[in-house]
């Protein structure tokens, strides 16, 4: 067990127990427990379940997109006793209907009232304020075209042009799929609604027309502006929020003082036990959301804070997480930069505490439910498959990273003494979806008896660590060995199921450690 005194209020407070040695010992315990509890169920599967399907991944996910159900047969997310009741989740139908009215209003403002989109000067991408027909003073949304993303081909920011032109070796983020930020924005909104965190303003992929979009021809040759249709993400504009850096500059946490003290009236916002507890609950939700989607661009400038005084004189604190386009990586950062989370620079009296009981009761029932994960897969697959350059092989890698991050969240929340600091120090993991064929109805007794008598080959190597060499005696290798023999010397293998018995595909989740080297710059 490790201790660290430079980041914690208590020098003897445990930072993390999740070292590599601990994971290995925990893995051995879980394998033994799994073998003891599930051997009977596994034997009942018999010969038809001894082969785990590892066919072409693209065809597999494409079939799921076309309507094949995503059913989890075995999950690494084990339910926790006493944490099975789901929290109240937002009504997504009402949210979508309200958003579609906003989109219609913005479209009418452009086409009928000539209220054009206005480019936002701040930020690293081409983003635009979208206004409604009622007024051109307060925007209704923020539109980000696909081709004007930070690493897109038509980014209007000169810094990105110089970066791409003079430093191509350091351009882009290798862990992210290029030009997918607009989808990631809408996917982050979906995750926020599925988790019930109420942090990300509702975002969807839409197509808007404007003559203020960045145009290379107009920029270089001063031609007349022309209307252009562009696809991108439209996010609801949040009113009354200010940037976190600005808010924390005006209202520093207790123990973090300005050079000169400023007296504040009692009816203005100030930190006390109630406001600190409210802020900590909101920041814990942001920590879990950012960690799950592995946001590589969360600084103090792209999450916002809003305070409101209630009738009982208490203060309500709400956070808004914007700019989620650089999330959902297909692998963990392992090259130049580690992309640390911006909220890690908050004082230790905020992050050095264990996760609250309210946070544990909110997230554990969701993240340990196979029904929630099946819904999440269907929702996110529908989002990412909207991109014209969608590749199911890359989406499956993104899904494995997301579930691996969620596994670390669950393991941290299970321990009531651990918090955000312990979470970010956990070993990186992946959760792989293996596909297995099982009968879709009850098998006859003769087949079950046959299945119970057949031994199951168990691999001696770790199921959590991938290897570049084939494992001896693995089920897949046994199948390949049977099918790779000379056709003249072998008889035709009987079908796994009789023709009158149908089968279905189910998901068997498999945990795997990531053994990649750390990035060069761990602070950037």
C-alpha positions in Angstrom: 0.0 0.0 0.0 1.4 3.3 -1.0 1.4 6.6 0.9 2.0 10.1 -0.4 2.2 13.2 1.7 2.7 15.9 -0.8 -0.8 15.8 -2.2 -2.9 14.9 0.8 -4.0 16.7 3.9 -3.1 13.7 6.0 0.4 12.3 5.4 -0.7 8.8 6.3 -3.7 8.7 4.1 -3.6 5.9 1.5 -3.3 7.1 -2.0 -3.8 3.9 -3.9 -3.5 0.1 -3.6 -3.8 -0.5 -7.3 -0.2 -1.2 -8.2 0.7 -3.8 -10.8 1.5 -6.4 -8.2 -1.9 -5.8 -6.5 -3.7 -6.2 -9.8 -1.9 -9.5 -10.5 -2.8 -10.9 -7.1 -6.4 -9.6 -7.4 -6.6 -11.2 -10.9 -5.6 -14.6 -9.6 -8.2 -14.4 -6.8 -10.9 -13.4 -9.3 -9.9 -16.3 -11.7 -10.1 -18.8 -8.8 -13.4 -17.4 -7.7 -14.8 -17.4 -11.2 -13.7 -21.0 -11.8 -15.3 -22.2 -8.6 -18.6 -20.4 -9.0 -19.2 -20.8 -12.7 -17.7 -24.2 -13.6 -21.0 -25.9 -13.6 -22.6 -23.3 -15.8 -19.6 -23.4 -18.1 -19.8 -27.2 -18.5 -23.4 -27.0 -19.5 -22.3 -25.0 -22.5 -20.4 -28.0 -23.8 -18.8 -28.4 -27.2 -21.0 -25.7 -28.8 -19.5 -23.1 -26.4 -15.9 -24.3 -26.5 -15.3 -22.1 -29.6 -15.4 -18.3 -29.0 -16.0 -16.6 -32.3 -13.2 -14.3 -33.4 -14.2 -13.5 -36.9 -13.9 -10.2 -38.7 -14.7 -7.4 -36.3 -16.1 -5.1 -38.9 -18.7 -7.6 -40.0 -19.6 -8.2 -36.3 -20.2 -4.6 -35.4 -21.9 -3.9 -38.8 -24.4 -6.7 -38.0 -25.1 -5.1 -34.6 -25.7 -1.8 -36.2 -28.2 -3.4 -38.6 -30.3 -4.6 -35.6 -28.6 -7.7 -34.1 -29.1 -7.4 -30.3 -26.2 -6.7 -28.0 -26.7 -9.1 -25.2 -24.1 -9.5 -22.4 -23.9 -13.0 -21.1 -21.0 -12.5 -18.7 -19.9 -9.1 -17.4 -16.8 -8.0 -15.4 -19.0 -5.3 -13.8 -20.3 -7.3 -10.8 -23.3 -5.8 -8.9 -22.7 -4.5 -5.4 -25.0 -5.5 -2.6 -27.1 -2.6 -1.5 -26.3 -0.5 -4.7 -28.8 -1.8 -7.2 -31.5 0.9 -7.3 -31.1 3.2 -10.2 -31.1 7.0 -9.6 -33.7 9.2 -11.3 -32.7 9.9 -14.9 -33.8 12.8 -17.1 -36.7 12.5 -19.6 -34.7 12.4 -22.8 -37.8 12.7 -25.0 -38.6 16.2 -23.6 -35.0 17.2 -24.0 -34.9 16.1 -27.6 -38.2 17.8 -28.5 -37.0 21.1 -26.9 -33.7 20.9 -28.8 -35.4 20.3 -32.1 -37.4 23.4 -31.6 -34.1 25.3 -31.1 -32.7 23.9 -34.3 -35.8 24.9 -36.2 -35.6 28.4 -34.7 -31.9 28.8 -35.7 -32.6 27.6 -39.2 -35.4 30.1 -39.7 -33.2 32.9 -38.3 -30.6 32.2 -41.0 -32.9 31.6 -44.0 -35.8 34.0 -43.3 -34.4 36.7 -41.1 -30.7 36.9 -42.3 -29.4 36.4 -38.7 -26.1 34.8 -39.6 -23.9 32.6 -37.5 -21.1 34.5 -35.7 -17.6 33.0 -35.4 -16.3 32.7 -31.9 -12.8 34.2 -31.7 -11.7 32.1 -28.7 -10.9 28.4 -28.8 -8.8 26.3 -31.1 -11.4 25.4 -33.7 -13.9 27.1 -35.9 -17.0 27.5 -33.8 -20.0 29.7 -34.2 -22.8 31.2 -32.2 -26.3 30.3 -33.5 -29.1 32.8 -32.8 -32.9 32.5 -32.9 -35.6 34.6 -34.5 -36.5 36.5 -31.3 -33.2 38.3 -30.6 -29.7 38.4 -31.9 -28.2 39.3 -28.5 -28.3 36.0 -26.8 -27.2 32.9 -28.7 -29.2 29.7 -28.6 -26.4 27.3 -29.4 -22.8 26.8 -30.4 -22.2 25.1 -33.8 -18.9 23.4 -34.6 -18.5 22.2 -38.2 -16.7 18.9 -38.8 -14.1 20.4 -41.3 -13.2 23.3 -38.9 -12.2 21.2 -35.9 -8.8 21.9 -34.3 -7.1 19.3 -36.4 -9.4 19.6 -39.4 -8.5 20.6 -42.9 -10.3 24.0 -42.8 -9.5 25.1 -39.2 -9.5 28.9 -39.3 -7.0 29.2 -36.5 -3.5 30.3 -37.7 -1.9 28.5 -34.7 -3.2 25.1 -35.9 -2.0 25.9 -39.5 1.5 26.7 -38.2 1.4 23.6 -36.1 0.4 21.4 -39.0 2.9 23.1 -41.5 6.1 23.4 -39.4 5.7 20.7 -36.7 3.9 17.8 -38.5 5.5 15.2 -36.3 3.7 16.7 -33.2 0.5 17.6 -35.0 -2.7 15.9 -33.9 -3.4 13.4 -31.1 -2.5 9.9 -32.1 -4.9 8.4 -29.6 -7.9 10.1 -31.3 -9.6 9.4 -34.6 -9.1 12.5 -36.8 -12.1 14.7 -37.7 -14.5 13.0 -35.3 -14.9 15.8 -32.8 -18.4 16.7 -33.8 -19.5 13.1 -33.1 -17.7 13.0 -29.8 -19.5 16.2 -28.8 -22.9 14.5 -29.3 -21.7 11.2 -27.8 -20.6 13.0 -24.7 -24.1 14.4 -24.4 -25.6 10.9 -24.7 -23.2 9.6 -22.0 -24.2 12.5 -19.8 -27.9 11.8 -20.2 -27.4 8.0 -19.7 -25.4 8.6 -16.5 -27.8 11.3 -15.3 -24.9 13.7 -14.5 -26.6 16.8 -16.0 -23.3 18.4 -16.9 -23.1 18.5 -20.7 -25.6 20.8 -22.5 -27.7 18.8 -25.0 -25.8 18.3 -28.2 -26.7 16.7 -31.5 -25.3 16.4 -35.0 -27.1 18.8 -37.4 -26.5 20.5 -40.8 -26.6 24.3 -41.0 -26.2 26.8 -43.8 -24.3 30.0 -43.5 -22.2 32.4 -45.5 -19.9 33.1 -42.5 -18.3 29.7 -42.5 -14.6 29.7 -43.1 -13.9 29.7 -46.8 -10.3 29.3 -48.1 -11.2 31.0 -51.4 -12.7 34.0 -49.6 -9.8 34.2 -47.2 -7.1 34.2 -49.8 -8.8 36.0 -52.8 -11.4 38.2 -51.0 -14.3 36.9 -53.0 -17.9 37.5 -52.1 -19.3 35.4 -49.3 -21.2 32.3 -50.4 -23.7 30.2 -48.6 -22.4 26.8 -47.6 -24.0 23.8 -45.9 -21.8 22.1 -43.2 -22.4 19.2 -40.9 -21.3 19.5 -37.3 -22.4 19.5 -33.7 -24.9 22.0 -32.2 -24.8 22.4 -28.5 -27.3 24.3 -26.4 -25.9 27.6 -25.1 -25.8 27.8 -21.3 -26.8 31.1 -19.7 -25.6 32.4 -16.4 -22.4 30.3 -16.3 -18.9 31.7 -16.1 -15.6 29.9 -16.7 -14.1 27.9 -13.9 -10.8 29.8 -13.9 -12.6 33.2 -13.7 -15.0 32.0 -11.0 -12.2 30.4 -8.8 -10.2 33.6 -9.2 -13.1 35.6 -7.8 -14.0 33.0 -5.1 -10.8 31.2 -4.1 -11.2 28.1 -1.9 -10.5 28.3 1.8 -6.8 28.2 2.3 -6.1 29.7 -1.1 -5.9 33.5 -0.6 -5.3 36.5 -2.8 -2.5 38.9 -2.1 -5.1 41.3 -0.7 -8.2 40.3 1.1 -11.5 41.6 -0.4 -14.5 42.0 1.9 -17.7 40.4 0.5 -21.3 41.2 1.6 -23.0 38.3 3.3 -25.6 38.1 0.6 -22.9 37.3 -2.0 -21.6 33.8 -2.7 -18.9 32.5 -0.2 -17.5 29.2 0.6 -18.8 27.3 3.6 -19.5 23.7 4.6 -22.7 23.6 2.5 -21.3 25.2 -0.6 -18.1 23.0 -0.5 -20.2 19.8 -0.2 -22.4 20.9 -3.1 -19.3 21.8 -5.3 -17.6 18.5 -4.4 -20.6 16.4 -5.5 -20.7 18.3 -8.8 -17.0 17.9 -9.4 -17.1 14.2 -8.6 -19.7 13.8 -11.4 -17.4 15.7 -13.7 -14.4 13.5 -12.7 -16.3 10.3 -13.5 -17.7 11.5 -16.8 -14.3 12.8 -18.0 -12.6 9.7 -16.8 -15.0 7.4 -18.6 -14.9 9.1 -21.9 -11.1 9.8 -21.4 -11.4 13.5 -22.2 -8.0 14.7 -23.4 -8.9 18.4 -23.4 -10.3 19.2 -20.0 -8.8 22.4 -18.7 -10.0 25.1 -16.4 -11.3 27.0 -19.5 -13.8 24.5 -20.8 -15.9 23.8 -17.8 -18.2 26.4 -16.2 -19.8 27.2 -12.9 -23.1 28.8 -12.0 -24.3 29.7 -8.5 -27.8 30.6 -7.5 -29.2 31.6 -4.1 -32.2 29.5 -3.0 -35.2 30.9 -1.0 -33.7 29.3 2.1 -30.6 31.4 1.7 -28.5 28.4 0.7 -26.4 28.4 -2.5 -26.9 26.0 -5.4 -23.9 25.2 -7.5 -24.1 23.8 -11.0 -21.3 22.8 -13.4 -21.4 22.7 -17.2 -18.9 20.6 -19.2 -18.4 22.0 -22.7 -15.8 21.3 -25.4 -15.9 17.5 -25.3 -14.8 16.9 -28.9 -11.3 15.6 -28.0 -12.6 12.5 -26.1 -13.4 8.8 -26.8 -9.8 7.7 -27.8 -9.2 4.4 -29.5 -6.2 3.8 -27.3 -4.7 5.2 -24.1 -2.3 8.0 -24.6 1.2 6.4 -24.9 3.4 8.6 -27.0 4.3 12.3 -26.4 1.6 13.6 -24.1 -0.5 12.2 -21.3 -3.3 14.8 -21.5 -3.9 15.2 -17.7 -7.3 16.3 -16.5 -7.5 20.0 -15.7 -9.5 19.4 -12.5 -6.5 17.6 -11.0 -5.1 21.1 -10.2 -7.9 21.8 -7.8 -6.9 22.0 -4.1 -6.4 18.8 -2.2 -9.2 19.5 0.2 -11.5 19.0 -2.8 -10.0 16.1 -4.6 -8.2 14.4 -1.7 -11.4 13.2 -0.1 -13.1 9.8 -0.9 -16.1 9.8 -3.2 -19.2 10.7 -1.3 -21.9 8.2 -0.6 -24.3 10.1 -2.8 -21.9 9.7 -5.8 -21.4 6.0 -5.0 -25.2 5.4 -4.9 -25.7 7.3 -8.1 -23.1 5.6 -10.3 -22.7 2.0 -9.0 -26.2 0.8 -9.8 -25.8 2.1 -13.4 -22.3 0.9 -14.1 -22.9 -2.6 -12.8 -26.1 -3.1 -14.8 -25.9 -5.2 -18.0 -29.1 -3.6 -19.1 -27.5 -0.1 -18.9 -24.4 -1.2 -20.8 -26.6 -2.8 -23.6 -28.5 0.5 -23.9 -25.2 2.5 -23.8 -23.7 0.4 -26.6 -26.8 0.8 -28.8 -26.9 4.6 -28.2 -23.2 5.3 -28.8 -23.0 3.0 -31.9 -25.9 4.9 -33.4 -24.0 8.1 -32.8 -20.6 7.1 -34.1 -22.0 5.2 -37.1 -23.4 8.5 -38.4 -20.0 9.6 -39.6 -19.3 9.0 -43.3 -15.8 7.6 -42.4 -17.1 5.3 -39.7 -14.9 2.1 -39.2 -16.4 -0.5 -36.9 -12.9 -1.9 -36.1 -11.9 1.5 -34.6 -15.2 1.9 -32.8 -14.7 -1.4 -31.1 -11.4 -0.2 -29.8 -13.0 3.0 -28.5 -15.7 0.9 -26.8 -13.0 -1.2 -25.1 -11.2 1.9 -23.8 -14.5 3.3 -22.4 -15.4 0.1 -20.7 -11.9 -0.3 -19.3 -12.2 3.2 -17.8 -15.6 2.4 -16.4 -14.2 -0.7 -14.8 -11.6 1.4 -12.9 -14.5 3.7 -11.8 -16.5 0.8 -10.4 -13.5 -0.7 -8.6 -12.8 2.7 -7.0 -16.4 3.4 -6.0 -16.6 -0.1 -4.4 -14.0 1.1 -1.9 -15.4 3.8 0.4 -12.0 5.1 1.3 -10.9 6.0 -2.3 -11.6 9.1 -4.3 -10.5 10.9 -7.5 -6.8 10.8 -6.7 -6.9 7.0 -6.4 -9.0 6.7 -9.5 -6.5 8.6 -11.8 -3.6 6.5 -10.5 -5.2 3.1 -11.3 -3.6 0.9 -13.9 -5.1 1.4 -17.4 -7.3 -1.4 -18.5 -9.4 -2.5 -21.5 -12.6 -4.5 -21.5 -12.8 -6.7 -24.6 -16.1 -8.0 -26.0 -15.7 -11.6 -27.1 -18.6 -13.1 -29.0 -20.0 -16.5 -28.2 -22.7 -18.6 -29.9 -25.3 -20.0 -27.6 -28.6 -21.7 -28.2 -31.5 -19.3 -28.3 -33.9 -21.9 -26.8 -33.7 -24.9 -24.4 -31.5 -27.8 -25.5 -32.6 -31.4 -25.3 -31.4 -33.5 -22.4 -29.1 -35.6 -24.6 -27.2 -32.5 -25.7 -26.9 -31.3 -22.1 -25.6 -34.6 -20.9 -23.0 -34.6 -23.7 -22.0 -31.1 -22.8 -21.5 -31.9 -19.1 -19.2 -34.8 -19.9 -16.9 -32.8 -22.2 -13.9 -31.1 -20.5 -13.2 -27.5 -21.0 -9.7 -26.4 -21.9 -8.3 -23.7 -19.6 -5.5 -21.5 -20.7 -2.6 -21.2 -18.2 -1.8 -17.6 -19.1 -3.5 -14.5 -17.8 -6.8 -13.6 -19.3 -6.1 -10.0 -18.6 -2.8 -9.6 -20.5 -2.6 -9.8 -24.2 0.2 -11.7 -25.9 1.6 -11.7 -29.3 2.1 -15.5 -29.3 -0.8 -17.9 -29.5 -1.6 -19.6 -26.2 -1.2 -23.3 -25.9 -4.4 -25.2 -25.7 -6.7 -22.2 -26.1 -10.2 -22.9 -27.4 -9.6 -20.8 -30.5 -6.4 -22.7 -31.4 -8.1 -26.0 -30.9 -10.7 -25.0 -33.4 -8.2 -23.7 -35.9 -6.2 -26.9 -35.6 -9.2 -28.9 -36.4 -10.2 -26.8 -39.4 -6.6 -26.4 -40.7 -6.0 -30.1 -41.3 -5.8 -31.6 -44.8 -9.4 -31.9 -46.2 -8.5 -35.3 -47.7 -7.5 -36.8 -44.3 -10.5 -35.5 -42.3 -14.2 -36.0 -42.3 -16.6 -33.1 -42.3 -17.2 -31.7 -38.8 -20.8 -31.9 -37.7 -22.5 -28.6 -37.1 -22.4 -27.1 -33.7 -26.1 -27.2 -33.4 -28.7 -29.4 -35.2 -30.4 -27.4 -37.9 -33.7 -27.4 -36.0 -32.0 -25.5 -33.1 -31.3 -21.8 -33.6 -28.4 -20.0 -32.0 -27.7 -16.4 -31.0 -24.6 -14.3 -30.3 -23.9 -13.1 -26.8 -21.1 -11.0 -25.3 -18.5 -12.4 -22.9 -16.5 -9.5 -21.4 -12.8 -10.0 -20.8 -10.6 -7.7 -18.8 -7.1 -6.9 -20.1 -4.3 -4.7 -18.7 -2.6 -2.1 -20.8 1.2 -2.7 -20.7 2.3 0.3 -22.8 5.0 2.7 -21.7 4.0 6.0 -20.3 4.1 9.2 -22.5 7.2 11.3 -22.6 5.5 14.3 -21.0 3.3 13.2 -18.1 2.5 16.8 -17.0 1.3 18.0 -20.5 
